[in-house]
Amino acid sequence: MTIEQIKEFLPHRYPFLLIDRVVEFEKDKRIVAIKNVTANEPFFPGHFPHYAVMPGVLVVEAMAQAAAVLSLRSLGLKNDGKWVYYFVGIDGARFKRPVVPGDTLTLEVKYDRGRATMAKYVGVAKVGGVVAAEAELLCALRQLEE
């Protein structure tokens, strides 16, 4: 999926859209997405000025966005303003290596268990095949009131 196709499913936009491409998708099972980390990211001037590191919470947020695309695409729901897929919980988050400008962050998210409105996922973020972060994510689909 291209960035334009991703935006059909996610409400996020710059600077908070944190996945650039989907390279693998298995309906109801797993997704692999890519985030190209550049020196122009808006968070780098403050995190940290002397050594740019992508905040771990944003790495986890990128995994959650991939989980949302997996869920919404599997359900056939587009970003039409009627739904929001909230990131509602995290367990077992571990950060193994820093993510820095120039890295390509590969996000693999697998469906673990749940139902259409709430599900748990297992996410792993890698750089060059080396684990940078991992976490269990809980996400909930909510219909927005008109």
C-alpha positions in Angstrom: 0.0 0.0 0.0 1.2 3.5 -0.8 1.0 6.4 1.6 -2.2 7.6 -0.2 -3.8 4.2 0.3 -2.8 4.2 4.0 -4.5 7.6 4.4 -7.7 6.0 3.2 -7.8 4.0 6.5 -6.1 6.3 9.0 -7.2 9.8 10.1 -3.6 10.7 11.0 -1.7 13.3 8.9 1.7 15.0 9.0 3.4 15.2 11.4 1.7 12.3 13.2 1.2 9.8 10.3 4.0 7.4 11.2 3.9 4.7 8.5 4.9 5.4 4.9 4.2 2.1 3.2 2.6 -1.3 3.8 4.7 -4.1 2.2 2.7 -7.1 3.5 -0.9 -7.6 4.5 -2.7 -10.8 5.5 -6.3 -10.2 6.3 -7.2 -10.7 9.9 -3.6 -11.9 10.6 -0.6 -9.6 10.1 0.8 -6.5 8.5 4.3 -5.3 7.8 4.7 -1.5 7.4 7.7 0.8 6.8 8.6 4.1 8.4 11.5 5.9 6.8 13.1 7.9 9.6 14.6 11.1 8.2 16.6 13.9 9.8 13.6 16.2 9.0 11.3 14.6 11.6 9.7 17.4 13.7 10.6 15.7 17.0 14.4 15.5 16.4 15.3 19.1 17.3 14.1 18.4 20.9 14.9 14.7 21.2 17.8 15.1 21.5 19.6 18.1 20.1 23.0 16.5 20.5 22.0 13.0 19.4 18.8 12.6 17.4 16.7 9.6 18.7 13.1 8.8 17.7 11.1 8.7 20.9 10.1 5.2 21.9 6.5 6.2 22.4 6.4 7.2 18.7 7.9 3.8 17.7 5.0 2.2 19.6 2.5 4.6 18.1 3.7 3.6 14.6 3.0 -0.1 15.5 -0.5 1.0 16.7 -1.1 2.8 13.4 -0.1 -0.4 11.6 -2.5 -2.4 13.8 -5.3 0.1 12.9 -4.6 -0.4 9.2 -4.6 -4.2 9.7 -7.9 -4.1 11.5 -9.8 -1.5 9.4 -8.7 -2.9 6.1 -9.6 -6.4 7.3 -13.1 -5.1 8.3 -13.5 -3.1 5.1 -13.8 0.2 7.0 -12.3 3.4 5.5 -11.4 6.7 7.1 -14.8 8.2 6.5 -15.1 10.2 9.7 -17.5 7.7 11.2 -14.9 5.5 13.0 -11.8 5.9 15.2 -9.4 3.1 16.1 -8.0 4.1 19.5 -4.8 2.8 21.0 -6.1 2.0 24.5 -3.4 -0.2 26.1 0.2 -1.4 26.1 1.9 -4.3 27.8 5.4 -5.5 27.8 7.0 -2.6 25.9 10.7 -3.0 25.5 13.2 -0.8 23.7 16.3 -2.6 22.5 18.1 -0.1 20.3 17.7 3.6 19.4 16.1 4.6 16.1 18.0 7.4 14.5 17.8 9.5 11.2 18.5 7.3 8.2 17.0 4.2 9.7 14.2 2.3 8.0 11.9 1.1 10.7 10.1 -2.2 9.8 6.9 -2.7 11.8 5.4 -6.2 12.0 2.1 -6.4 13.8 0.2 -9.6 14.3 -3.3 -10.1 15.5 -3.3 -11.9 18.8 -6.9 -12.1 20.0 -10.1 -10.2 20.4 -13.1 -9.2 18.4 -14.0 -6.6 15.8 -14.4 -3.8 18.3 -11.4 -4.6 20.6 -8.3 -6.6 19.8 -4.8 -7.3 21.1 -1.8 -7.3 18.8 1.9 -8.2 19.1 4.2 -5.7 17.5 7.9 -5.7 16.7 9.8 -2.8 15.2 13.1 -3.7 13.6 16.0 -1.7 11.9 18.1 -3.8 9.6 16.6 -7.0 11.0 17.6 -6.1 14.5 14.8 -5.6 17.1 14.5 -1.9 18.1 11.2 -2.3 20.1 8.4 -4.7 20.9 5.1 -4.4 22.6 1.6 -5.9 23.0 -1.0 -3.4 21.9 -4.7 -3.1 22.8 -6.8 -1.2 20.3 -10.5 -0.4 20.3 -12.8 0.5 17.4 -15.3 3.2 18.2 -18.1 4.6 16.1 -18.2 8.4 16.3 -21.4 10.2 17.1 -22.9 12.4 14.5 
